Amino acid sequence: MIPPAAPPNPPGMPRPWWETRAFVVVMVLLSAVPLLYPPVPPLVDLLGHMGRYRVMLDGDVPSLAAMYSFKWALMGNLGVDLAVYPLARLIGLEPAVKLVIILIPMMTTAGMLWVAREVHHRLPPTVMFALPFVYGHHFLFGFVNYALSVALAMLAFGLWLRLGRKGKYRPRAALFVPISILVWLCHAFGWGFLGLLAFSAEVVRAHDDGRSWWRSILRAAGQCLSLALPLLLMVLWREGGGGVTADWFNWKNKMFSVNTVLRDRWLVWDRISFFTCLVVFLFAIVHPRLTLSRMLTFTAIVLGLAFAMLPRIIFGSAYADMRLMPFVLAFALLAIRFRRDTQLGMGWVLASFALAFFLARTASVTWSLKLASDEYARQLTALDQVPEGARVVSMVGLGCSRTSGWPMWRNAHLGGMVVVRRNGFSNDHWDVPGAKLLTVTNRAAGYWQHDPSNLVLHDRCPARFGRPISPMLRRFPREAFDYLWLINPPPYDPALVSDLQKVWGLPDGSALYRIGPGPANPSR
């Protein structure tokens, strides 16, 4: 049987450095470091979202009004939109986006540390092993509404545990009605995440009080009713139509989600980091002085089961299951603690190793985002040749395989900056029925209205996330666009763009072409 957590330190007893308030402040501040240098956070999908924010703010500009329609709607996918809208009016769009994105890992880190403190009554020396998952695949992919909702959910879970520990169940129930609505408005998946956290914690709390597992489950369900109001909002939202829910029990894809949980840029380093966390968890299981918190272990198990049961696509949103995986592992690592009182000698060793790991991951992500930001700066010089209101079709080259394409595709939605900085048209917005505020009205663009028309592959690559570049260059409707922007393209026949005028280029093959007089489609 796993023993209960050790009681808090007696008043006046000095705390080891990893249990101090100063340590918490430093960890929260360090979580912001990777995002300080880039003017535009280089997260894969973020730039596409930024294009939507520009239309949200300035949709009455004629060039935007001719190509887009923006309409607010009640839905569980509004997080960063709602935060950026007032901030951008004060400080501008790009600074507002950077500020909000920086706050997400800071809040997530603070929430994780708060949860660990509430459960263990102190911070274990191993807690820093969990913190790099704040910059997991879900965040670097740019699922920013979800990431914001998770940050709020993590803080809310800390508050939930604290009020439960103090026996303040009625005030908690009243307080969590609006909190659940706020988290749902940010992203419905984040609200579901909060529900899983609260439910699993209450099951263990009730069981520890002597109830059977079935009675504990019923009690936990009753305690979580204060989180249920968004179910009504969900029904109202989905009555307006919704995207597809599909790809259940795709175990190959789920294993890929596990292996890429810390995916960033360098495959070997990212894999070493992942396996380091697994070794630490296994070490905690077998070492006689270490154990796992029942509550946080059960939470990790519940999140793991949800990951296994969820499909890849829910309501048209892809990677629904993958988004949970960083937190399955994070909660498993947060569960580690000493079996009895802290052993200071061993604690220093574990804390030093954990700090070294955290700093190494922070440094690697910081450098990776710096490289991506510098690449953005080079690519975005193309916009110097793009006039205000121009219609631009972008085509971004991707790698052929999952291993050769290990670095995140941070240029995938670079075309969104055409909208942000030129009030023009870009073909990389998403068309998800029932889950979008922005509607593309540039019907002449045809297939090239939406993502994934912005993603292209080598002609001999198997089609996965994009289409072969040659037919894309042949067939895109030249009359619907003013410019073609090729970004890191795979090899292609120059004859396919012989009817276009090159006005900008980089040594990597990136090029900007002005679409002038010529045939709508070159010879096939």
NUVEX-557698 format. One record per residue (C-alpha): residue number from 1; chain; x, z, y. Coordinates in steps of 0.05 Angstrom, whole numbers, plus 5000, padded with zeros to 4 digits. Example, Ala and Ser with C-alpha at 12.3 -4.5 7.8 and 13.67 -1.06 7.14 Angstrom:
<sites>
num / chaine / u / w / v
1 / A / 5246 / 5156 / 4910
2 / A / 5273 / 5143 / 4979
</sites>
This chain:
<sites>
num / chaine / u / w / v
1 / A / 5000 / 5000 / 5000
2 / A / 5026 / 4982 / 5069
3 / A / 5034 / 5045 / 5111
4 / A / 5000 / 5051 / 5179
5 / A / 5040 / 5037 / 5242
6 / A / 5085 / 5092 / 5266
7 / A / 5058 / 5133 / 5324
8 / A / 5081 / 5118 / 5395
9 / A / 5147 / 5147 / 5418
10 / A / 5140 / 5218 / 5444
11 / A / 5141 / 5224 / 5521
12 / A / 5211 / 5229 / 5548
13 / A / 5246 / 5198 / 5487
14 / A / 5289 / 5139 / 5509
15 / A / 5266 / 5072 / 5483
16 / A / 5310 / 5018 / 5454
17 / A / 5317 / 4958 / 5501
18 / A / 5267 / 4915 / 5463
19 / A / 5211 / 4966 / 5474
20 / A / 5218 / 4972 / 5549
21 / A / 5174 / 4942 / 5604
22 / A / 5236 / 4908 / 5632
23 / A / 5244 / 4871 / 5566
24 / A / 5172 / 4846 / 5570
25 / A / 5182 / 4821 / 5641
26 / A / 5246 / 4785 / 5623
27 / A / 5214 / 4751 / 5562
28 / A / 5155 / 4728 / 5603
29 / A / 5201 / 4700 / 5658
30 / A / 5247 / 4666 / 5607
31 / A / 5187 / 4631 / 5577
32 / A / 5180 / 4593 / 5643
33 / A / 5253 / 4569 / 5644
34 / A / 5244 / 4503 / 5605
35 / A / 5193 / 4478 / 5656
36 / A / 5230 / 4497 / 5721
37 / A / 5273 / 4434 / 5727
38 / A / 5224 / 4376 / 5713
39 / A / 5182 / 4356 / 5774
40 / A / 5131 / 4330 / 5724
41 / A / 5127 / 4370 / 5659
42 / A / 5147 / 4320 / 5605
43 / A / 5093 / 4336 / 5555
44 / A / 5068 / 4275 / 5517
45 / A / 4994 / 4272 / 5535
46 / A / 4999 / 4307 / 5602
47 / A / 5013 / 4245 / 5644
48 / A / 4949 / 4213 / 5618
49 / A / 4911 / 4275 / 5638
50 / A / 4944 / 4272 / 5707
51 / A / 4915 / 4203 / 5717
52 / A / 4847 / 4234 / 5705
53 / A / 4862 / 4290 / 5755
54 / A / 4878 / 4237 / 5808
55 / A / 4811 / 4204 / 5798
56 / A / 4778 / 4273 / 5798
57 / A / 4809 / 4287 / 5866
58 / A / 4807 / 4218 / 5899
59 / A / 4755 / 4178 / 5860
60 / A / 4726 / 4150 / 5924
61 / A / 4790 / 4110 / 5938
62 / A / 4766 / 4037 / 5931
63 / A / 4819 / 4017 / 5879
64 / A / 4801 / 4077 / 5836
65 / A / 4726 / 4071 / 5846
66 / A / 4730 / 3998 / 5822
67 / A / 4762 / 4017 / 5756
68 / A / 4740 / 4088 / 5740
69 / A / 4680 / 4134 / 5742
70 / A / 4689 / 4210 / 5742
71 / A / 4631 / 4257 / 5729
72 / A / 4634 / 4332 / 5717
73 / A / 4598 / 4356 / 5655
74 / A / 4590 / 4422 / 5618
75 / A / 4637 / 4418 / 5558
76 / A / 4688 / 4459 / 5522
77 / A / 4748 / 4419 / 5547
78 / A / 4756 / 4433 / 5621
79 / A / 4813 / 4482 / 5626
80 / A / 4869 / 4450 / 5667
81 / A / 4820 / 4405 / 5704
82 / A / 4785 / 4467 / 5732
83 / A / 4851 / 4500 / 5750
84 / A / 4882 / 4439 / 5782
85 / A / 4821 / 4420 / 5824
86 / A / 4826 / 4475 / 5877
87 / A / 4902 / 4482 / 5873
88 / A / 4914 / 4407 / 5885
89 / A / 4873 / 4411 / 5948
90 / A / 4922 / 4463 / 5974
91 / A / 4990 / 4441 / 5949
92 / A / 4982 / 4370 / 5922
93 / A / 4969 / 4344 / 5852
94 / A / 5038 / 4343 / 5821
95 / A / 5058 / 4413 / 5846
96 / A / 4991 / 4440 / 5823
97 / A / 4999 / 4412 / 5753
98 / A / 5070 / 4440 / 5748
99 / A / 5047 / 4509 / 5769
100 / A / 4989 / 4511 / 5719
101 / A / 5032 / 4485 / 5662
102 / A / 5087 / 4537 / 5676
103 / A / 5036 / 4593 / 5674
104 / A / 5012 / 4573 / 5604
105 / A / 5074 / 4595 / 5565
106 / A / 5082 / 4656 / 5610
107 / A / 5011 / 4679 / 5594
108 / A / 5018 / 4662 / 5520
109 / A / 5083 / 4702 / 5515
110 / A / 5052 / 4761 / 5552
111 / A / 4992 / 4759 / 5506
112 / A / 5035 / 4757 / 5443
113 / A / 5076 / 4817 / 5466
114 / A / 5013 / 4855 / 5485
115 / A / 4982 / 4842 / 5417
116 / A / 5045 / 4866 / 5382
117 / A / 5047 / 4929 / 5425
118 / A / 4974 / 4946 / 5411
119 / A / 4981 / 4937 / 5336
120 / A / 5049 / 4970 / 5325
121 / A / 5046 / 5020 / 5383
122 / A / 5114 / 4993 / 5403
123 / A / 5149 / 4926 / 5402
124 / A / 5187 / 4912 / 5337
125 / A / 5258 / 4885 / 5345
126 / A / 5236 / 4822 / 5308
127 / A / 5182 / 4803 / 5359
128 / A / 5227 / 4751 / 5392
129 / A / 5225 / 4708 / 5329
130 / A / 5152 / 4693 / 5344
131 / A / 5161 / 4673 / 5417
132 / A / 5191 / 4603 / 5408
133 / A / 5124 / 4581 / 5378
134 / A / 5096 / 4584 / 5449
135 / A / 5133 / 4517 / 5456
136 / A / 5107 / 4492 / 5390
137 / A / 5086 / 4421 / 5373
138 / A / 5017 / 4432 / 5403
139 / A / 5045 / 4448 / 5472
140 / A / 5100 / 4395 / 5475
141 / A / 5048 / 4344 / 5453
142 / A / 5011 / 4360 / 5517
143 / A / 4947 / 4391 / 5490
144 / A / 4944 / 4428 / 5555
145 / A / 4870 / 4448 / 5556
146 / A / 4878 / 4477 / 5487
147 / A / 4943 / 4511 / 5505
148 / A / 4912 / 4543 / 5566
149 / A / 4853 / 4567 / 5525
150 / A / 4900 / 4597 / 5473
151 / A / 4940 / 4632 / 5528
152 / A / 4875 / 4664 / 5553
153 / A / 4853 / 4679 / 5482
154 / A / 4918 / 4715 / 5467
155 / A / 4911 / 4758 / 5529
156 / A / 4838 / 4771 / 5513
157 / A / 4857 / 4791 / 5442
158 / A / 4906 / 4842 / 5470
159 / A / 4849 / 4871 / 5512
160 / A / 4802 / 4869 / 5452
161 / A / 4851 / 4909 / 5410
162 / A / 4863 / 4959 / 5466
163 / A / 4789 / 4973 / 5479
164 / A / 4777 / 4978 / 5404
165 / A / 4834 / 5027 / 5396
166 / A / 4803 / 5070 / 5450
167 / A / 4734 / 5065 / 5418
168 / A / 4703 / 5030 / 5479
169 / A / 4659 / 4983 / 5439
170 / A / 4601 / 4977 / 5487
171 / A / 4643 / 4961 / 5549
172 / A / 4682 / 4912 / 5506
173 / A / 4619 / 4877 / 5483
174 / A / 4596 / 4869 / 5555
175 / A / 4663 / 4846 / 5580
176 / A / 4675 / 4794 / 5526
177 / A / 4611 / 4755 / 5540
178 / A / 4640 / 4724 / 5603
179 / A / 4710 / 4723 / 5573
180 / A / 4686 / 4682 / 5514
181 / A / 4651 / 4633 / 5561
182 / A / 4715 / 4625 / 5603
183 / A / 4758 / 4612 / 5541
184 / A / 4706 / 4562 / 5514
185 / A / 4704 / 4525 / 5580
186 / A / 4779 / 4516 / 5576
187 / A / 4775 / 4489 / 5505
188 / A / 4726 / 4500 / 5448
189 / A / 4783 / 4506 / 5398
190 / A / 4813 / 4563 / 5438
191 / A / 4746 / 4599 / 5435
192 / A / 4745 / 4590 / 5360
193 / A / 4816 / 4616 / 5357
194 / A / 4795 / 4679 / 5395
195 / A / 4737 / 4688 / 5348
196 / A / 4783 / 4685 / 5287
197 / A / 4830 / 4735 / 5318
198 / A / 4776 / 4785 / 5336
199 / A / 4740 / 4778 / 5270
200 / A / 4803 / 4788 / 5228
201 / A / 4824 / 4849 / 5269
202 / A / 4755 / 4881 / 5262
203 / A / 4753 / 4869 / 5187
204 / A / 4818 / 4906 / 5177
205 / A / 4799 / 4962 / 5226
206 / A / 4734 / 4973 / 5189
207 / A / 4768 / 4972 / 5121
208 / A / 4820 / 5022 / 5145
209 / A / 4762 / 5067 / 5165
210 / A / 4741 / 5070 / 5091
211 / A / 4689 / 5015 / 5086
212 / A / 4688 / 4965 / 5030
213 / A / 4711 / 4894 / 5044
214 / A / 4640 / 4867 / 5046
215 / A / 4616 / 4921 / 5093
216 / A / 4678 / 4910 / 5135
217 / A / 4662 / 4836 / 5140
218 / A / 4590 / 4850 / 5161
219 / A / 4613 / 4901 / 5213
220 / A / 4665 / 4853 / 5241
221 / A / 4612 / 4799 / 5247
222 / A / 4568 / 4846 / 5286
223 / A / 4626 / 4866 / 5332
224 / A / 4640 / 4793 / 5346
225 / A / 4569 / 4776 / 5368
226 / A / 4592 / 4787 / 5440
227 / A / 4634 / 4724 / 5431
228 / A / 4576 / 4682 / 5405
229 / A / 4543 / 4657 / 5470
230 / A / 4586 / 4594 / 5473
231 / A / 4550 / 4572 / 5410
232 / A / 4490 / 4556 / 5454
233 / A / 4535 / 4520 / 5503
234 / A / 4564 / 4482 / 5444
235 / A / 4495 / 4459 / 5423
236 / A / 4478 / 4436 / 5493
237 / A / 4544 / 4399 / 5498
238 / A / 4539 / 4363 / 5432
239 / A / 4467 / 4342 / 5445
240 / A / 4496 / 4294 / 5496
241 / A / 4533 / 4257 / 5440
242 / A / 4599 / 4270 / 5407
243 / A / 4659 / 4239 / 5376
244 / A / 4672 / 4233 / 5302
245 / A / 4693 / 4291 / 5257
246 / A / 4735 / 4264 / 5200
247 / A / 4797 / 4266 / 5155
248 / A / 4783 / 4329 / 5115
249 / A / 4834 / 4359 / 5068
250 / A / 4889 / 4309 / 5083
251 / A / 4943 / 4352 / 5050
252 / A / 4999 / 4302 / 5065
253 / A / 4983 / 4306 / 5139
254 / A / 4976 / 4382 / 5136
255 / A / 5045 / 4388 / 5105
256 / A / 5072 / 4344 / 5161
257 / A / 5039 / 4391 / 5211
258 / A / 5075 / 4450 / 5178
259 / A / 5142 / 4415 / 5179
260 / A / 5135 / 4394 / 5252
261 / A / 5111 / 4460 / 5279
262 / A / 5174 / 4466 / 5323
263 / A / 5184 / 4391 / 5331
264 / A / 5219 / 4373 / 5396
265 / A / 5279 / 4325 / 5397
266 / A / 5333 / 4342 / 5345
267 / A / 5307 / 4339 / 5274
268 / A / 5362 / 4381 / 5242
269 / A / 5359 / 4436 / 5295
270 / A / 5283 / 4438 / 5294
271 / A / 5282 / 4443 / 5218
272 / A / 5337 / 4497 / 5218
273 / A / 5295 / 4537 / 5268
274 / A / 5233 / 4530 / 5225
275 / A / 5269 / 4553 / 5162
276 / A / 5302 / 4610 / 5199
277 / A / 5234 / 4638 / 5215
278 / A / 5213 / 4631 / 5142
279 / A / 5276 / 4668 / 5119
280 / A / 5263 / 4724 / 5169
281 / A / 5192 / 4731 / 5143
282 / A / 5214 / 4732 / 5070
283 / A / 5269 / 4782 / 5088
284 / A / 5216 / 4828 / 5118
285 / A / 5176 / 4825 / 5054
286 / A / 5233 / 4845 / 5008
287 / A / 5272 / 4894 / 5051
288 / A / 5254 / 4966 / 5034
289 / A / 5257 / 4989 / 5107
290 / A / 5211 / 4934 / 5133
291 / A / 5138 / 4919 / 5121
292 / A / 5081 / 4879 / 5151
293 / A / 5022 / 4902 / 5193
294 / A / 4957 / 4896 / 5153
295 / A / 4919 / 4873 / 5215
296 / A / 4967 / 4818 / 5237
297 / A / 4981 / 4795 / 5165
298 / A / 4907 / 4788 / 5153
299 / A / 4901 / 4751 / 5219
300 / A / 4955 / 4702 / 5198
301 / A / 4920 / 4692 / 5131
302 / A / 4853 / 4678 / 5166
303 / A / 4886 / 4628 / 5213
304 / A / 4921 / 4596 / 5153
305 / A / 4855 / 4588 / 5116
306 / A / 4824 / 4557 / 5178
307 / A / 4882 / 4509 / 5182
308 / A / 4871 / 4489 / 5109
309 / A / 4795 / 4480 / 5118
310 / A / 4793 / 4443 / 5185
311 / A / 4794 / 4367 / 5187
312 / A / 4846 / 4330 / 5227
313 / A / 4793 / 4304 / 5276
314 / A / 4737 / 4346 / 5306
315 / A / 4688 / 4315 / 5357
316 / A / 4738 / 4259 / 5367
317 / A / 4796 / 4306 / 5383
318 / A / 4855 / 4292 / 5338
319 / A / 4903 / 4342 / 5307
320 / A / 4851 / 4397 / 5306
321 / A / 4882 / 4431 / 5246
322 / A / 4954 / 4421 / 5269
323 / A / 4941 / 4461 / 5333
324 / A / 4932 / 4525 / 5293
325 / A / 4997 / 4522 / 5253
326 / A / 5045 / 4549 / 5306
327 / A / 5002 / 4612 / 5311
328 / A / 4996 / 4621 / 5236
329 / A / 5072 / 4629 / 5235
330 / A / 5075 / 4667 / 5300
331 / A / 5026 / 4720 / 5276
332 / A / 5062 / 4726 / 5209
333 / A / 5126 / 4741 / 5248
334 / A / 5090 / 4788 / 5297
335 / A / 5067 / 4827 / 5236
336 / A / 5138 / 4850 / 5218
337 / A / 5155 / 4922 / 5233
338 / A / 5193 / 4981 / 5205
339 / A / 5160 / 5017 / 5147
340 / A / 5168 / 5084 / 5182
341 / A / 5204 / 5104 / 5246
342 / A / 5250 / 5053 / 5278
343 / A / 5319 / 5052 / 5248
344 / A / 5361 / 5042 / 5310
345 / A / 5423 / 5013 / 5276
346 / A / 5384 / 4961 / 5237
347 / A / 5338 / 4951 / 5297
348 / A / 5397 / 4932 / 5341
349 / A / 5421 / 4882 / 5290
350 / A / 5352 / 4851 / 5282
351 / A / 5338 / 4850 / 5357
352 / A / 5405 / 4818 / 5372
353 / A / 5394 / 4764 / 5320
354 / A / 5323 / 4753 / 5346
355 / A / 5346 / 4749 / 5418
356 / A / 5400 / 4699 / 5399
357 / A / 5349 / 4656 / 5364
358 / A / 5300 / 4660 / 5422
359 / A / 5354 / 4642 / 5473
360 / A / 5378 / 4585 / 5430
361 / A / 5309 / 4556 / 5423
362 / A / 5296 / 4566 / 5497
363 / A / 5362 / 4531 / 5515
364 / A / 5347 / 4472 / 5469
365 / A / 5277 / 4462 / 5495
366 / A / 5303 / 4469 / 5567
367 / A / 5356 / 4416 / 5555
368 / A / 5307 / 4371 / 5518
369 / A / 5257 / 4373 / 5575
370 / A / 5313 / 4362 / 5625
371 / A / 5334 / 4298 / 5588
372 / A / 5261 / 4276 / 5585
373 / A / 5252 / 4290 / 5659
374 / A / 5314 / 4248 / 5676
375 / A / 5286 / 4192 / 5633
376 / A / 5220 / 4197 / 5672
377 / A / 5258 / 4191 / 5737
378 / A / 5293 / 4127 / 5713
379 / A / 5230 / 4096 / 5687
380 / A / 5188 / 4114 / 5747
381 / A / 5233 / 4074 / 5793
382 / A / 5191 / 4016 / 5768
383 / A / 5134 / 4042 / 5812
384 / A / 5176 / 4024 / 5873
385 / A / 5156 / 3952 / 5856
386 / A / 5083 / 3967 / 5845
387 / A / 5036 / 3962 / 5905
388 / A / 4979 / 4010 / 5919
389 / A / 4918 / 3998 / 5875
390 / A / 4954 / 3952 / 5825
391 / A / 4926 / 3942 / 5755
392 / A / 4982 / 3956 / 5705
393 / A / 4982 / 3948 / 5630
394 / A / 5036 / 3991 / 5599
395 / A / 5064 / 3982 / 5529
396 / A / 5109 / 4038 / 5503
397 / A / 5152 / 4028 / 5441
398 / A / 5148 / 4078 / 5384
399 / A / 5193 / 4089 / 5324
400 / A / 5175 / 4060 / 5257
401 / A / 5177 / 4122 / 5213
402 / A / 5161 / 4195 / 5222
403 / A / 5234 / 4214 / 5215
404 / A / 5264 / 4161 / 5260
405 / A / 5209 / 4177 / 5310
406 / A / 5222 / 4252 / 5307
407 / A / 5235 / 4261 / 5382
408 / A / 5169 / 4272 / 5418
409 / A / 5141 / 4207 / 5448
410 / A / 5146 / 4233 / 5518
411 / A / 5140 / 4164 / 5549
412 / A / 5075 / 4149 / 5513
413 / A / 5031 / 4162 / 5574
414 / A / 5080 / 4146 / 5629
415 / A / 5031 / 4094 / 5653
416 / A / 4987 / 4150 / 5678
417 / A / 5034 / 4157 / 5737
418 / A / 5009 / 4089 / 5762
419 / A / 4943 / 4125 / 5775
420 / A / 4976 / 4188 / 5801
421 / A / 5024 / 4154 / 5850
422 / A / 4993 / 4086 / 5864
423 / A / 4918 / 4097 / 5856
424 / A / 4921 / 4040 / 5807
425 / A / 4896 / 4025 / 5737
426 / A / 4930 / 4045 / 5673
427 / A / 4909 / 4031 / 5601
428 / A / 4927 / 4098 / 5571
429 / A / 4865 / 4141 / 5580
430 / A / 4825 / 4165 / 5521
431 / A / 4755 / 4144 / 5502
432 / A / 4725 / 4203 / 5465
433 / A / 4648 / 4203 / 5465
434 / A / 4619 / 4269 / 5489
435 / A / 4687 / 4298 / 5509
436 / A / 4708 / 4261 / 5571
437 / A / 4698 / 4266 / 5645
438 / A / 4730 / 4199 / 5661
439 / A / 4699 / 4132 / 5643
440 / A / 4738 / 4067 / 5648
441 / A / 4697 / 4012 / 5680
442 / A / 4750 / 3957 / 5678
443 / A / 4711 / 3917 / 5626
444 / A / 4755 / 3855 / 5636
445 / A / 4813 / 3893 / 5603
446 / A / 4776 / 3894 / 5536
447 / A / 4816 / 3930 / 5483
448 / A / 4868 / 3945 / 5536
449 / A / 4823 / 3994 / 5573
450 / A / 4842 / 4055 / 5532
451 / A / 4895 / 4090 / 5490
452 / A / 4924 / 4069 / 5440
453 / A / 4932 / 4000 / 5472
454 / A / 4992 / 4031 / 5508
455 / A / 5030 / 4042 / 5443
456 / A / 5068 / 3986 / 5408
457 / A / 5113 / 3980 / 5347
458 / A / 5165 / 3933 / 5319
459 / A / 5130 / 3874 / 5286
460 / A / 5154 / 3896 / 5217
461 / A / 5131 / 3969 / 5225
462 / A / 5070 / 3994 / 5187
463 / A / 5013 / 4004 / 5236
464 / A / 5001 / 4078 / 5248
465 / A / 4994 / 4098 / 5320
466 / A / 5004 / 4031 / 5353
467 / A / 5002 / 3956 / 5341
468 / A / 5058 / 3905 / 5333
469 / A / 5086 / 3884 / 5400
470 / A / 5083 / 3808 / 5391
471 / A / 5007 / 3800 / 5384
472 / A / 4998 / 3852 / 5439
473 / A / 5040 / 3811 / 5486
474 / A / 5005 / 3746 / 5466
475 / A / 4934 / 3771 / 5473
476 / A / 4929 / 3820 / 5530
477 / A / 4882 / 3790 / 5583
478 / A / 4928 / 3770 / 5639
479 / A / 4870 / 3760 / 5687
480 / A / 4852 / 3834 / 5682
481 / A / 4921 / 3859 / 5705
482 / A / 4972 / 3851 / 5760
483 / A / 5033 / 3878 / 5723
484 / A / 5060 / 3888 / 5653
485 / A / 5104 / 3950 / 5644
486 / A / 5146 / 3952 / 5580
487 / A / 5176 / 4020 / 5567
488 / A / 5230 / 4027 / 5513
489 / A / 5200 / 3966 / 5478
490 / A / 5220 / 3944 / 5408
491 / A / 5252 / 3875 / 5402
492 / A / 5206 / 3818 / 5421
493 / A / 5210 / 3743 / 5434
494 / A / 5224 / 3731 / 5509
495 / A / 5180 / 3669 / 5505
496 / A / 5120 / 3716 / 5500
497 / A / 5131 / 3736 / 5573
498 / A / 5159 / 3670 / 5599
499 / A / 5097 / 3661 / 5642
500 / A / 5111 / 3727 / 5678
501 / A / 5160 / 3744 / 5733
502 / A / 5208 / 3801 / 5719
503 / A / 5215 / 3847 / 5780
504 / A / 5250 / 3908 / 5750
505 / A / 5288 / 3928 / 5688
506 / A / 5333 / 3979 / 5653
507 / A / 5389 / 3970 / 5602
508 / A / 5344 / 3999 / 5547
509 / A / 5299 / 3938 / 5552
510 / A / 5246 / 3970 / 5596
511 / A / 5219 / 3919 / 5645
512 / A / 5164 / 3907 / 5696
513 / A / 5133 / 3838 / 5701
514 / A / 5089 / 3812 / 5755
515 / A / 5031 / 3772 / 5726
516 / A / 5026 / 3708 / 5766
517 / A / 4998 / 3638 / 5756
518 / A / 5002 / 3614 / 5684
519 / A / 4961 / 3608 / 5621
520 / A / 4918 / 3667 / 5602
521 / A / 4953 / 3668 / 5535
522 / A / 5019 / 3635 / 5517
523 / A / 5019 / 3588 / 5458
524 / A / 5009 / 3623 / 5392
</sites>
